[in-house]
Amino acid sequence: MVLEATMIVVDNSESSRNGDYVPSRWEAQSDAVNLIFSAKTQANPESSVGLMSMGGKGPEVLVTLTTDFGKVLDGIHRTKIRGSTHLATGIQIAGLALKHRQNKSQRQRIIVFTCSPIEESEKDLVKLAKRMKKNNISIDFIAFGDLEPDNTKKLEVFNENIKGGDGSHLAIIPPGPSLLSDTLVTTPILSADGVAPRGGGTEEGGAESGGGGGFEFGVDPSTDPELALALRMSMEEEKARQEKEGKKDEPKGESLEGIPEENQPLLDGRGEASGSGGDKMDEDKKESNESREEKEGNGDGDKMDTA
């Protein structure tokens, strides 16, 4: 699998407070960051991921390149929503962070979330795209939220000018009932070779493709087998857990082993208690009767002698 160093740039501007994405634009980004980190590190354990924000007074590097998910999670929790975005500056700083990666054999990639208006001009974005391409940096855009024609056009022009051998992708995700991360997993951004069929099309052979491009869990096993395996194992574990809980709820009608009284009547045919305790009582009663009869016999003999 591809060995990459990836900087994730999140949009923490005031626009990220909007609740048109479940549960909010910011929470949707946080969930998607978790998904991207897992996908990158599972595809290659030596891949590293960093995190930075581009809102507020200016871009800020929250976490340098790392394989520790706890640091990324802490960086997300420390981020505050404020101000407007600084897209071009954020991309340039992310490029510098990648330049200082420890493993120079890692391919460089920047994944940018944008949900607010883009203030940079189209000309400036084209110039930036060419500079990033010259430095062998791939840039993926995840556009959601403010999907005005002016915004999407600027991103499309940027994407056209930066496309290279390693692939740079643009995913435009409109609001809907699905989570942002669920839709993101079906896009080329999380596909190793950059090819992910769109939902609603048809696969070769006439099979209809769903929201996951016709693949189970929306992931092509041939391009990302480890992610597909992890998703399948998670589903099987959940299924096994549900079956186990279902068995616990079933009533138990089995008798206890080793307790013969459970399968025997409480009283025998004579109206006496059944089991070993009843047999012992019968023996004691029989011995008592015999002893009483002997005493009575001895008493009768004495009376006859006296007479």
Buried (B, 14 or more C-beta within 10 A) or exposed (E): BBBBBBBBBBBBBBBBEBEBBBEBBBBBBBBBBBBBBBBBBBBBEEBBBBBBBBBBEEBBBBBBBBBEEEBBBBBBEEBEBBBBBBBBBBBBBBBEBBEEBEEEEBBBBBBBBBBBBBEBEBEBBBBBBEBBBEEEBBBBBBBBBBBEEEBBEBBBBBBEBBBEEBBBBBBBBEBEEBBBBBBBBBBBBBBBEBEBBEBEEEEEEEEEBEBBBBBEBBBBBEBBBBBBEBBBEEEEEEEEEEEEEEEEEEEEEEEEEEEEEEEEEEEBEEEBBBBEEBEEEEEEEEEEEEEEEEEEEEEEEEEEEEE
